[in-house]
Amino acid sequence: MSTILVDNLTGKTSAGSITVTSEGGAATQSLQQGLCKVWGHFNGITNTTLDSLNISSITDNGVGEYTYNINNSHNNAYYSLSGSGQRNSAQPAFTHLHFGPAGNNSLLTGSVRCVFPYNSGTASGDIRDADAVYALMTTHGDLA
């Protein structure tokens, strides 16, 4: 087996484009499009960033709401956002995150505001926000 050691990869016909062929050889994928562009692992109880990529800071906006401020912005607001969280080891995990807050449902290129809701477990089954001991977020999309 050979090992290739490089510091930079450049596309053959376009400097910013590298295509990877699938394991079976039947499909190709743009390497740049497949990479995660931003991710953050934040403790909302202690307001501590545990680890991150392309995040300059995280702001605690209140109970269960955090803004992840991006170093290198997205090219547009049409990127994919996903994430999850957990309230603490004794309570159930959040089922999802949504960007927000309520009434402000737009993605921004330079930051992502995430809300971590959970089912309160009450008879009415109302949804509440709560600080997350693990608040995890990732984005995929074009960088500016």
C-alpha positions, 0 to 999 in steps of 0.5 A, a space after each residue: 500500500 502507498 501513502 500520499 502526503 500532501 498539504 493542498 489538493 487542487 482540482 484538475 480543471 477548476 481549482 475549487 472543485 474536486 470530485 470523488 468517485 463512490 466506492 462502487 464507481 457508479 456515482 461521484 460527489 463534490 468533495 466541497 459539497 460533502 464537507 461539514 462547514 460549521 459545527 459546535 459542541 456547547 454546554 448551555 449549563 456552564 456556557 462553555 464551548 467544548 469544541 467547534 469548527 468555524 465558530 468564533 463564539 456562542 451566545 446564550 440568548 436565554 433558556 434553551 436558545 443559543 447563537 453560534 457566530 460563524 468565522 467564515 460566513 455561508 455564501 447564502 442562507 440556503 444551507 442545511 442545519 441539523 443538531 440535537 441536545 440533551 438536558 442532563 444525564 437524568 432527563 431525556 434527550 431533546 428530539 430536535 433543534 429548530 432555528 429561531 426564535 419563534 417568530 424569527 424563522 430565517 437562517 443567517 449567513 454569519 450566525 445560526 440561532 438554535 432553540 432546543 425544545 423538549 416535551 414537558 411530559 405534562 398531561 397537556 404535552 406542551 413543548 418547552 425550551 431548556 438549557 442543554 448540557 450538550 447543545 450540538 449543531 452542524 451546517 452543510 452548504 457553501 461558504 462565502 
